[in-house]
Amino acid sequence: MKKKILISGANGQLGKTFGILSDKYSNWEWYFLTKKVFDLESKSSVSASLNHIKPDVIINCAAYTAVDQAESEIEKAMLINNTSLGWIGEYAKKNDCKIIHFSTDYVYHNSCNRPLVETGECSPKSVYGKSKLAGEKTLLSSQPDSLIIRTSWVYSPFGKNFFLTIQKLAEEREELKVVNDQIGSPTYTFDLAKSCLQIMDDHLSNNKSFPTGIFNYSNEGACSWYDFAHAILELSDKKVRLIPVSSEEFPAKAPRPAFSLMSKKKIGSLLNQPIPHWRDALKNCIDLAYSKLIRQNKRS
Ligand SMILES: NC(=O)c1ccc[n+]([C@@H]2O[C@H](COP(=O)([O-])OP(=O)(O)OC[C@H]3O[C@@H](n4cnc5c(N)ncnc54)[C@H](OP(=O)(O)O)[C@@H]3O)[C@@H](O)[C@H]2O)c1
């Protein structure tokens, strides 16, 4: 019998990426669920879908991701990013279902300026960060057979993300200001999703044990948002004056960590390929974004 894989948050940037990559895994039965049928604000919606599908693996791409808005929607952020993980975890524990779930670099937010390790101190400062850390704990206590991946600065050719925002602003403005005092590493959804698929394949097809616990994942290398914006413009051949500024010039409702660079040593031991450098990943994203654009133009 084919193994059943449930993807929640199927309309988000990571969910859509799994949708594209799933074509290569036709030996599994895929279920892509959006908020309409798998609503993390509703226990009955979550239970109904899980009891109907009976998945072997849940890849939870759904989340409350509006970082600034979360500061004034605390209950909603907590319900989606924390409480719902208890419902999913309980189901999974009873039904021997594995879970891959995503968390964030915002859970660390400590004053460390060496690559952040999974066992390091967590001190989230924003509601979003607190809700994601609470969700990690809720999930691991209800279903310890869960794999939680903390990721950072996620982007892709679709959805809402920094890569697309810079591309759009470059069309509209002659000058862009971008902060240069927050350091981290971007994550291309295709690299993250491919790593998850390899880990799942090792477990489901090659009988390796399912890795559990918390793992960091982003692309390799380090940069500031300014460096990232610079590379996006350079590699997409867009001419705009880019000005480095400090975070103080861009006050946001939710505080951002100044240093988010994560060590990938732990997850590296599970992967059969090195994690791509963020610049190489960015080139791949730009190629895909342009090939999509070319296909659309050919059709119209
Ligand atoms: N984006 C980043 O920079 C970043 C960084 C670190 C970690 N992460 C984590 O990575 C994971 C994937 O993020 P992403 O960038 O793919 O996020 P995304 O593009 O914002 O997608 C999130 C998805 O969750 C859905 N959703 C929202 N509320 C829901 C609810 N009540 N029930 C069910 N689905 C709901 C959204 O649906 P609608 O669009 O219909 O609202 C959307 O499809 C998340 O766990 C996120 O916390 C992201």
The ligand as an SDF file (V2000), in Angstrom:
LIG
                    3D

 48 52  0  0  0  0  0  0  0  0999 V2000
    8.8490   32.7330    5.8940 N   0  0  0  0  0  0  0  0  0  0  0  0
    9.9410   32.7570    6.6590 C   0  0  0  0  0  0  0  0  0  0  0  0
   10.8390   33.6030    6.4930 O   0  0  0  0  0  0  0  0  0  0  0  0
   10.1210   31.7250    7.7430 C   0  0  0  0  0  0  0  0  0  0  0  0
   11.2520   31.8150    8.5580 C   0  0  0  0  0  0  0  0  0  0  0  0
   11.4320   30.8700    9.5610 C   0  0  0  0  0  0  0  0  0  0  0  0
   10.5100   29.8490    9.7230 C   0  0  0  0  0  0  0  0  0  0  0  0
    9.4260   29.7900    8.9290 N   0  0  0  0  0  0  0  0  0  0  0  0
    8.4560   28.6960    9.1440 C   0  0  0  0  0  0  0  0  0  0  0  0
    8.4270   27.8910    7.9820 O   0  0  0  0  0  0  0  0  0  0  0  0
    7.1020   27.3380    7.8020 C   0  0  0  0  0  0  0  0  0  0  0  0
    6.6110   27.6270    6.3920 C   0  0  0  0  0  0  0  0  0  0  0  0
    6.5660   29.0390    6.2110 O   0  0  0  0  0  0  0  0  0  0  0  0
    6.1650   29.7230    4.8320 P   0  0  0  0  0  0  0  0  0  0  0  0
    7.1560   30.7980    4.5910 O   0  0  0  0  0  0  0  0  0  0  0  0
    5.9060   28.7080    3.7840 O   0  0  0  0  0  0  0  0  0  0  0  0
    4.8060   30.4110    5.2860 O   0  0  0  0  0  0  0  0  0  0  0  0
    3.6370   31.0060    4.3990 P   0  0  0  0  0  0  0  0  0  0  0  0
    4.0470   31.1610    2.9950 O   0  0  0  0  0  0  0  0  0  0  0  0
    3.1170   32.1830    5.1610 O   0  0  0  0  0  0  0  0  0  0  0  0
    2.5680   29.8230    4.4700 O   0  0  0  0  0  0  0  0  0  0  0  0
    1.8670   29.5370    5.6370 C   0  0  0  0  0  0  0  0  0  0  0  0
    0.6020   28.8310    5.2370 C   0  0  0  0  0  0  0  0  0  0  0  0
   -0.1480   28.5760    6.4350 O   0  0  0  0  0  0  0  0  0  0  0  0
   -1.4840   28.8180    6.1440 C   0  0  0  0  0  0  0  0  0  0  0  0
   -2.2730   29.1130    7.3340 N   0  0  0  0  0  0  0  0  0  0  0  0
   -2.3810   30.2870    8.0080 C   0  0  0  0  0  0  0  0  0  0  0  0
   -3.2860   30.1480    9.0030 N   0  0  0  0  0  0  0  0  0  0  0  0
   -3.7280   28.8680    8.9320 C   0  0  0  0  0  0  0  0  0  0  0  0
   -4.6780   28.1320    9.6680 C   0  0  0  0  0  0  0  0  0  0  0  0
   -5.4020   28.6740   10.6620 N   0  0  0  0  0  0  0  0  0  0  0  0
   -4.9070   26.8500    9.3330 N   0  0  0  0  0  0  0  0  0  0  0  0
   -4.2300   26.2770    8.3090 C   0  0  0  0  0  0  0  0  0  0  0  0
   -3.3470   26.9250    7.5530 N   0  0  0  0  0  0  0  0  0  0  0  0
   -3.0880   28.2190    7.8770 C   0  0  0  0  0  0  0  0  0  0  0  0
   -1.4950   29.9920    5.1950 C   0  0  0  0  0  0  0  0  0  0  0  0
   -2.7120   30.0100    4.4930 O   0  0  0  0  0  0  0  0  0  0  0  0
   -3.2990   31.3890    3.9080 P   0  0  0  0  0  0  0  0  0  0  0  0
   -2.2460   31.8720    2.9740 O   0  0  0  0  0  0  0  0  0  0  0  0
   -4.5550   30.9640    3.2560 O   0  0  0  0  0  0  0  0  0  0  0  0
   -3.4710   32.2800    5.1010 O   0  0  0  0  0  0  0  0  0  0  0  0
   -0.3180   29.6510    4.3120 C   0  0  0  0  0  0  0  0  0  0  0  0
   -0.7310   28.8600    3.2370 O   0  0  0  0  0  0  0  0  0  0  0  0
    6.2560   27.9430    8.9240 C   0  0  0  0  0  0  0  0  0  0  0  0
    6.2040   27.0500    9.9930 O   0  0  0  0  0  0  0  0  0  0  0  0
    7.0300   29.1740    9.3460 C   0  0  0  0  0  0  0  0  0  0  0  0
    6.7720   29.5260   10.7040 O   0  0  0  0  0  0  0  0  0  0  0  0
    9.2070   30.6900    7.9290 C   0  0  0  0  0  0  0  0  0  0  0  0
  1  2  1  0
  2  3  2  0
  2  4  1  0
  4  5  1  0
  4 48  2  0
  5  6  2  0
  6  7  1  0
  7  8  2  0
  8  9  1  0
  8 48  1  0
  9 10  1  0
  9 46  1  0
 10 11  1  0
 11 12  1  0
 11 44  1  0
 12 13  1  0
 13 14  1  0
 14 15  2  0
 14 16  1  0
 14 17  1  0
 17 18  1  0
 18 19  2  0
 18 20  1  0
 18 21  1  0
 21 22  1  0
 22 23  1  0
 23 24  1  0
 23 42  1  0
 24 25  1  0
 25 26  1  0
 25 36  1  0
 26 27  1  0
 26 35  1  0
 27 28  2  0
 28 29  1  0
 29 30  1  0
 29 35  2  0
 30 31  1  0
 30 32  2  0
 32 33  1  0
 33 34  2  0
 34 35  1  0
 36 37  1  0
 36 42  1  0
 37 38  1  0
 38 39  2  0
 38 40  1  0
 38 41  1  0
 42 43  1  0
 44 45  1  0
 44 46  1  0
 46 47  1  0
M  CHG  2   8   1  16  -1
M  END
$$$$
